[in-house]
Amino acid sequence: MTIKFGSDHFEVDGHGLPNREKLLEHYLPRWNITAEEYDLRVKEKIEREKNVPVQGGLCHDFELEFLAVNGERTGKMFKLSENFDKPLALVFGSYT
């Protein structure tokens, strides 16, 4: 698979990262970072991706507190793992 960076095309690895040598050659001078800084950022990205949910995968279990209509805490809790056998739609949003 290839991706386009600017006017350049790069082959990518299994993490969606472009070929390191080509990237170092073309972009690090523009980004004003060292090869070591780039390698550290790539390592951090790969570590973060280990915990990213994948399409079709199971959701991590979590627990939330129900809020009253006025936004006050109710003390009533919802735990995802207690509802695996029921149809469920989760809608996340912000009302702030």
C-alpha positions in Angstrom: 0.0 0.0 0.0 1.2 3.5 -0.7 0.2 6.9 0.8 0.7 10.4 -0.4 2.7 12.9 1.6 2.7 16.2 -0.3 3.7 15.3 -3.8 5.6 12.2 -2.8 4.3 8.6 -2.5 5.6 6.2 0.1 5.2 2.5 0.8 3.7 1.9 4.2 4.2 -0.8 6.8 1.7 -2.7 8.8 1.2 0.2 11.1 0.5 2.6 8.3 3.9 4.3 8.6 5.9 5.3 5.6 9.3 3.9 4.8 11.6 5.3 7.4 14.6 6.1 5.2 12.6 7.9 2.6 10.7 9.9 5.3 14.0 10.8 7.0 15.4 12.0 3.7 12.4 14.1 2.6 10.6 15.3 5.6 12.7 15.4 8.8 14.5 18.6 7.8 11.1 20.3 7.2 9.7 19.0 10.5 12.8 20.2 12.3 13.1 17.0 14.4 15.9 14.4 14.6 15.8 10.8 13.5 15.8 9.8 17.2 12.8 12.0 17.9 11.0 10.5 14.9 11.8 7.0 16.1 10.4 7.8 19.6 7.2 9.2 18.1 6.8 6.1 16.0 7.3 3.8 19.0 4.8 5.8 21.1 2.3 5.6 18.2 2.7 1.8 18.0 2.2 1.5 21.8 -1.0 3.6 21.7 -2.4 1.5 18.8 -2.1 -1.7 20.9 -5.2 -0.5 22.9 -7.2 0.9 20.1 -10.5 -1.0 19.4 -10.8 -2.6 16.0 -13.9 -2.8 13.8 -15.7 -6.0 14.7 -13.8 -6.4 18.0 -15.2 -6.5 21.5 -15.5 -3.2 23.4 -13.5 -2.8 26.5 -15.7 -3.1 29.6 -16.6 0.2 31.3 -18.9 1.5 34.0 -20.9 4.8 33.9 -23.1 6.6 36.3 -26.6 7.6 35.2 -27.3 11.3 35.5 -30.7 12.9 36.3 -32.4 15.1 33.7 -31.0 18.2 35.5 -27.5 16.7 35.2 -27.2 15.7 38.9 -25.6 12.4 39.9 -28.0 9.5 40.7 -25.8 6.9 42.1 -27.3 4.4 39.7 -24.5 2.7 37.6 -24.5 1.1 34.2 -21.8 -1.6 33.5 -21.3 -2.7 29.9 -20.4 -6.3 30.7 -23.8 -6.8 32.5 -25.6 -6.0 29.3 -23.9 -8.3 26.7 -27.0 -10.4 26.2 -29.2 -7.5 25.4 -29.5 -5.3 22.3 -27.7 -2.1 23.1 -26.9 1.2 21.4 -24.3 3.6 22.9 -24.4 7.2 21.9 -21.6 9.3 23.2 -21.7 13.1 23.1 -21.1 16.3 25.0 -23.7 18.6 26.3 -21.3 21.3 27.4 
